[in-house]
Amino acid sequence: MAKKNNNRNMSYEEAGRKGGKNTSRQHDREFYEEIGQKGGKATSRNHDQEFYEEIGQKGGEETSRTHDQEFYEEIGQKGGEATSRNHDREFYEEIGQKGGETTSRNHDQEFYEEIGEKGGQRRQKKNNKNN
């Protein structure tokens, strides 16, 4: 049960909700962006990388429990479209280069043989379907 404010008949939750509605009517998007930025800067001063990793992990786990594959496909599509609007060919060449270098450092020849074989099998199946 919500606690009652001793000076009023309204609970703290009710008063907070009423105040929030009133504030949202009085302020625009810019106001909320500004206070969000201030809060983000204060949080970053007071917390380390481990904090952000932990809340990111928790958020990711909760999102995966509450959303289905269609949700991820939709946000992936939107993200890809936004990225392609905001970046040029050079950007993709650069991230492809970095990804290739990282993959090369992390995997041995056996890995490349395995993925090459899988790719060849897929191509063969596709060609057999078309014939």
N, C-alpha and C positions, 0 to 999 in steps of 0.2 A: 504494500500500500504506500502511496506517495506521502511524504511528510508534509504536514501543513506548516505554513509560515505562521509563526505565533501572532503576528500583527494583522493578519488577513485571513479570510476564509479560503483563499486559493492555495493550492499546493505549489511547491517550488517548481515542479515540472510544468504545471499549468501556466505559472507566471513566466517561466522560461520560454515556453511555446508562444505565448502571447507577445512577449518581447521580441522574439525572433521574427514573428510575422510583421510586427510593427517596423523593425529594423529593415527587413527586406523591402518594404514599401518605400522607405525613405532613402535607400541607397541603390546605386546602379552597379553594373558588372565591374566597372573600373574600381570601385571601392573594395569589392571582395577580392579582386586580383591584387590590389595593393596590400591589404591586410594578409592575404595568403603569402605574398612574397616576404613580408616582414616576418611572418611566422616561420617560413621556410629557412630564412637566414638565421634566425635565432636558434632554430632546431639544429642547423648544421654547425653552429658554434658550440653547441652543448653535447653533440653526439659524434661518435666515431664511425668508421666504415662498418664495423661489426654490427652496430645498431641498425644501419640501413640494410645490411644483408639479412638480418633477422626479420625485420618487418617486411622486406621484399619476399622472403621465403613464406612467411605466414600469409601474406596477401595472395601469393601465387597458389598456395594450397587451398585457400578459401575460394578463390575464383574457380579453380578446377573442380571443386565440389559443387559449385552452384551454377556452372555453365556447361553447355554441351559443345560438341564438335562444331556445330553450325556457328556458334558464337565466335570460336577461334578462327574459323574460315572467314567470317565477316570482318573481324578486326584485322586479320592478316591482309585481306584484300584492300581494306581502307588504308592500312599502313603502307602497303606496297605502292598504291596509287599516289599517296602523299609524297612518298620518297621519290618516286619517278618524276613528279612535278617539280620537286625542289632540288634535284641533283642532275648533273650532266654525265655524259659518257665517261669522262675522266674520273669521276667519283666511283663509278662501278668498276673501272679498271683498277683503281687503287685498292678498293676493298677486296676485289677478287685476287689481286696480287698478295695482299696480306693474308687472306684466307688460305691461299695455296701454300704460302711459306709456313704458316702455322701447321697446316695439315702435314706438310712434308717433314717438319721437325717431330711431330707426334706419332707418325706411322712409319712402318718399315715396308720393304719390298713386298712382303707377303700380303699386306693390306691392299696394295695397288693391284697385285695379281688377282686377288679375290674380287675387288670391285670391277676390274676389267672383265673378268669371266662373267660376272652377273650382267654387266652391260651387254656383252656379246650374246648371252642367252636371251635377253629381252629383245634385242634386235632381231635375232633369228626367229623368235616367236611372232614378232610383228610382221616380218617378211612372209612367214608361212601363212598367216591370216590373210594377207593381201593377195596371195597367189591362189 
